[in-house]
């Protein structure tokens, strides 16, 4: 069972970092698409939402092509910084972040679009700058929707399998996350370990979904 706990801690580490990345990027991109108008805006929204419907193994293949040692990005990272993303937990973070990004980005955009523009305009009349308006008006009004999306993104990152396996592999104690450990346990006939891992994963996901449901904007409006 030690390997099971190691896989759980690694999964929480990967999901935590992926969620932190998606929190920052989701807020930035969601706010930009909610407020700005520019050619190709709908196409950009479609491309950013694509990981939600694209098979994770396909995303994993794209990441292998992009971050492999023979690619321009992978070679540049290794030659200049000594960073190798393939078969590392950092690569698992990148894979999980990309797969879960739409679940953070879409609710953030919807939350920003739901903010009453008259409140922001009133703040401008009072002489508050754009940065101040964002942190003192817009973000406080949108934070529940943003947090609901971030929780969903965390749950998705915690359970990510396909892209993570393609990019990071299944190295026990190094890149073997919880979902991959379940797969390996089933393949090895270790039903007890698989049942324990499935129970832990299901419990965490149910708790996250309940919390996200409590924070959903529709629930708040109806209260």
C-alpha positions in Angstrom: 0.0 0.0 0.0 3.0 2.3 0.3 3.1 2.7 -3.5 -0.6 3.6 -3.4 -0.1 6.4 -1.0 2.9 7.6 -3.0 0.7 7.6 -6.1 -2.0 9.6 -4.2 0.5 12.2 -2.9 2.0 12.5 -6.4 -1.5 13.0 -7.9 -2.3 15.7 -5.4 1.0 17.4 -6.2 0.4 17.3 -10.0 -3.2 18.3 -9.6 -2.3 21.1 -7.3 0.3 22.6 -9.6 -1.9 22.2 -12.6 -4.8 23.9 -10.8 -2.6 26.8 -9.8 -1.5 27.3 -13.4 -5.1 27.1 -14.6 -6.2 29.6 -11.9 -3.9 32.2 -13.2 -4.4 31.5 -16.9 -8.1 30.9 -16.6 -8.6 34.3 -15.0 -6.4 36.1 -17.5 -7.8 34.4 -20.6 -11.4 34.4 -19.3 -11.3 38.1 -18.5 -9.7 38.9 -21.9 -12.3 37.1 -23.9 -15.1 38.4 -21.8 -14.1 42.1 -22.2 -12.2 42.3 -25.5 -13.5 42.2 -29.1 -11.1 41.2 -31.8 -11.0 39.2 -35.1 -10.7 35.5 -34.5 -12.2 35.7 -30.9 -14.6 32.8 -31.5 -11.9 30.7 -33.1 -9.6 31.3 -30.2 -12.4 30.3 -27.8 -13.0 27.1 -29.7 -9.3 26.2 -29.7 -9.0 26.8 -26.0 -12.1 24.6 -25.4 -10.8 21.8 -27.6 -9.1 19.8 -24.8 -12.5 19.2 -23.3 -13.6 17.1 -26.3 -10.3 15.9 -27.8 -9.1 12.4 -26.7 -6.5 12.8 -24.0 -4.1 10.5 -25.9 -4.2 12.8 -28.9 -3.3 15.7 -26.6 -0.6 13.6 -25.2 0.8 12.9 -28.6 0.8 16.6 -29.5 2.7 17.3 -26.2 5.2 14.6 -27.1 5.8 16.2 -30.5 6.0 19.7 -28.9 8.1 18.9 -25.8 10.3 16.0 -27.0 14.0 16.4 -27.0 14.0 16.5 -30.8 11.4 19.2 -31.1 12.5 22.9 -31.2 10.8 23.7 -27.8 12.1 20.6 -26.1 15.6 21.0 -27.5 15.6 24.7 -26.5 14.5 24.0 -22.9 17.1 21.3 -22.5 20.0 23.2 -24.1 19.4 26.4 -22.3 17.9 25.3 -18.9 18.6 21.6 -18.7 14.8 21.0 -18.5 13.5 17.7 -19.8 9.7 17.5 -19.6 9.2 14.0 -20.9 8.9 11.2 -18.3 8.9 13.7 -15.4 6.3 14.9 -12.9 6.6 18.4 -14.4 5.5 16.9 -17.8 2.5 15.4 -16.0 1.6 18.8 -14.6 1.7 20.3 -18.1 -0.5 17.5 -19.5 -3.0 17.8 -16.6 -3.1 21.6 -16.9 -3.9 21.5 -20.6 -6.6 18.8 -20.3 -8.3 20.6 -17.4 -7.9 24.2 -18.7 -11.3 24.5 -20.3 -13.0 23.7 -17.0 -11.3 26.7 -15.4 -11.4 29.0 -18.4 -15.1 28.7 -19.4 -16.6 29.3 -15.9 -14.2 32.2 -15.4 -15.3 33.8 -18.7 -19.0 33.3 -17.8 -18.4 34.8 -14.4 -16.8 37.9 -15.8 -19.5 38.3 -18.4 -22.1 38.1 -15.7 -20.6 41.1 -13.8 -22.8 44.2 -14.2 -20.9 46.6 -16.4 -22.6 49.6 -14.7 -20.8 48.8 -11.5 -17.5 49.0 -13.2 -18.5 52.2 -14.9 -19.5 53.7 -11.6 -16.0 52.8 -10.3 -14.5 54.6 -13.2 -16.6 57.7 -12.5 -15.2 57.6 -9.0 -11.7 57.8 -10.4 -10.6 54.2 -9.8 -8.1 52.9 -12.4 -8.6 49.7 -14.5 -6.4 47.6 -12.3 -8.2 48.8 -9.2 -11.6 48.1 -10.8 -10.5 44.5 -11.6 -9.3 43.7 -8.1 -11.9 45.8 -6.2 -15.1 45.3 -8.3 -14.9 42.7 -11.0 -12.9 39.9 -9.3 -14.9 40.0 -6.0 -18.1 39.7 -8.0 -16.9 36.9 -10.2 -14.9 34.9 -7.7 -17.5 32.2 -6.9 -17.9 31.2 -10.5 -14.1 31.2 -10.9 -13.6 29.1 -7.8 -16.3 26.6 -9.0 -14.5 26.2 -12.3 -11.1 25.8 -10.5 -12.5 23.0 -8.3 -13.8 21.2 -11.4 -10.4 21.6 -13.0 -8.7 20.2 -9.9 -10.9 17.1 -10.0 -10.2 16.7 -13.7 -6.5 17.1 -13.2 -6.6 14.6 -10.4 -8.2 11.9 -12.5 -6.2 12.6 -15.7 -4.9 9.4 -17.4 -4.4 9.4 -21.1 -2.3 12.5 -21.7 -0.3 12.0 -18.5 0.5 8.4 -19.4 1.7 9.5 -22.9 3.9 12.3 -21.6 5.1 11.2 -18.2 4.8 7.4 -18.5 4.3 5.1 -15.4 7.4 5.2 -13.3 6.5 4.2 -9.7 7.3 6.9 -7.2 8.2 9.4 -9.9 5.4 9.8 -12.5 2.8 7.1 -11.6 -0.3 9.1 -10.6 -3.4 7.7 -9.0 -5.3 7.0 -12.1 -2.3 5.2 -13.7 -1.8 3.3 -10.4 -5.3 2.0 -10.7 -4.7 0.8 -14.2 -1.5 -0.9 -13.2 -3.1 -2.5 -10.2 -5.9 -4.0 -12.3 -3.4 -5.2 -14.9 -1.4 -6.9 -12.1 -4.5 -8.5 -10.6 -4.1 -6.5 -7.3 -7.8 -6.0 -6.7 -7.4 -4.8 -3.1 -5.1 -2.0 -4.1 -7.3 -1.1 -7.0 -10.4 -0.9 -4.8 -8.7 1.3 -2.3 -7.4 3.7 -5.0 -10.8 3.8 -6.7 -12.5 4.6 -3.3 -10.0 7.4 -2.5 -10.4 8.9 -6.0 -14.2 8.7 -6.0 -14.4 10.3 -2.5 -12.2 13.2 -3.5 -14.1 13.8 -6.8 -17.5 13.6 -5.1 -16.4 16.1 -2.4 -15.0 18.5 -5.1 -18.2 18.3 -7.2 -20.4 19.0 -4.1 -18.2 22.1 -3.3 -18.3 23.3 -6.9 -22.1 22.9 -6.9 -22.4 25.0 -3.8 -20.4 27.7 -5.5 -22.2 27.7 -8.8 -23.6 31.1 -9.7 -27.1 29.7 -10.4 -27.3 28.4 -6.8 -26.3 31.7 -5.4 -28.9 33.6 -7.5 -31.7 31.3 -6.4 -31.0 31.7 -2.7 
